[in-house]
């Protein structure tokens, strides 16, 4: 406490030291391991984050377990009332949440506003869950009824990445909790602030203490979550290597797990594509949230002569001004990694049409920015063609046929999204059928399915069965109870009874 006060007096850091949220209260983390959090926008020292220990997790699991006894027995129509109120609170605090999200993540305010609007849509879906989990009954034999009902799992965990500090947590919080589970969330250690505000709004909305808990930390506490016998299911969103590690560890411990990984999304552009619309979509997809979206366009595969469209993409890319309508990337390491990719491609013979390296934003010299970058004549063997860059960079690969373009898309190990830009319905249909990705777009740069449709990729972009949002998430967050009843003795006994 004294330390926090001294920090505030000397304006040492902007927010007080990060705390866990357990049993409805913010609680101190006693840990030797402290991470320092700076804003990517201008380098402001925001806060310190102590990494939780096994003892902190134990406290959170105990609190969630205790809350589960009552919460799981609360009828779903009552449980969703919390989320009707939460939706109202998200609307009321939209601007304030968006500002916090931008401050810690670096995205522009309008991008953060869109992120909170998406949280509202996710919550609306959770409010509709009573309509979707009514179960089934049938008289299967004379006087004998079978009935199914969806039952919550117990204490569940949600591990989330840095790129959407509010939205990705809200992929799991409303659905898992409305379905009767109690949750422990492990936010990204790079963006620990927004989630604290979300916890306060859930409490204000009337969520009972212990139903939602936050445990901050890094990979070490994720491992402890995967190992903890009191946690029934783990959902994970992050990079592919971490997703694989979490999936292996959680399932080795016999937990249900759904782990979403990284991405390398291909946009196939045909010569008949509408030039302006295509250029705007490609540019917005690769640069939105500074390219730090798992649905971002990363490789554009031109099929035949598409120079007229590439020219327009360059015009659009040059309109993006870092620090104004293009946000920051998360930290210095990310900035350096992205610039390394660009330099390596250039050294290997690719042509940099628009160069976003070495950006300095006046007045925000300590911010971490990369300008929009367009790289042409990329070949499929280059790292910029194959790997997730996670920055505002589009790598253009030129091909002559749709099959050649699809072979490149299919060969990539990821499989989150793929899009095609064309006015030819047959060509679009062909790409929809042949692309190896879970989410396909036609003339759409970011083909995110909206609720009630579910979100989830294929291949190395997702491990586990089902999707994380929408109707598909119901299966993940519940188990099915099947009851068979007979109340009329005269029904007799035969092989079916
Ligand atoms: P990250 O994998 O570094 O971290 C994600 C979470 O996992 C964090 O909470 C972190 O503490 C934890 N973590 C990191 N390494 C770990 C390890 N070895 N073992 C256990 N836990 C570990 O990801 P990030 O940098 O925060 O986010 C960017 C990545 O997330 C990108 O690859 C992006 O494509 C991906 N992402 C995917 C989706 C999707 O829907 N598929 C959505 C958003 C982000």
Boltz pocket constraint, residues with backbone or C-beta under 6 A from the ligand:
constraints:
  - pocket:
      binder: B
      contacts: [[A, 159], [A, 160], [A, 161], [A, 162], [A, 163], [A, 168], [A, 186], [A, 187], [A, 188], [A, 189], [A, 217], [A, 218], [A, 219], [A, 220], [A, 222], [A, 223], [A, 237], [A, 238], [A, 239], [A, 240], [A, 241], [A, 242], [A, 243], [A, 245], [A, 246], [A, 260], [A, 261], [A, 262], [A, 263], [A, 293], [A, 294], [A, 388], [A, 390], [A, 416], [A, 457], [A, 461]]
      max_distance: 6.0
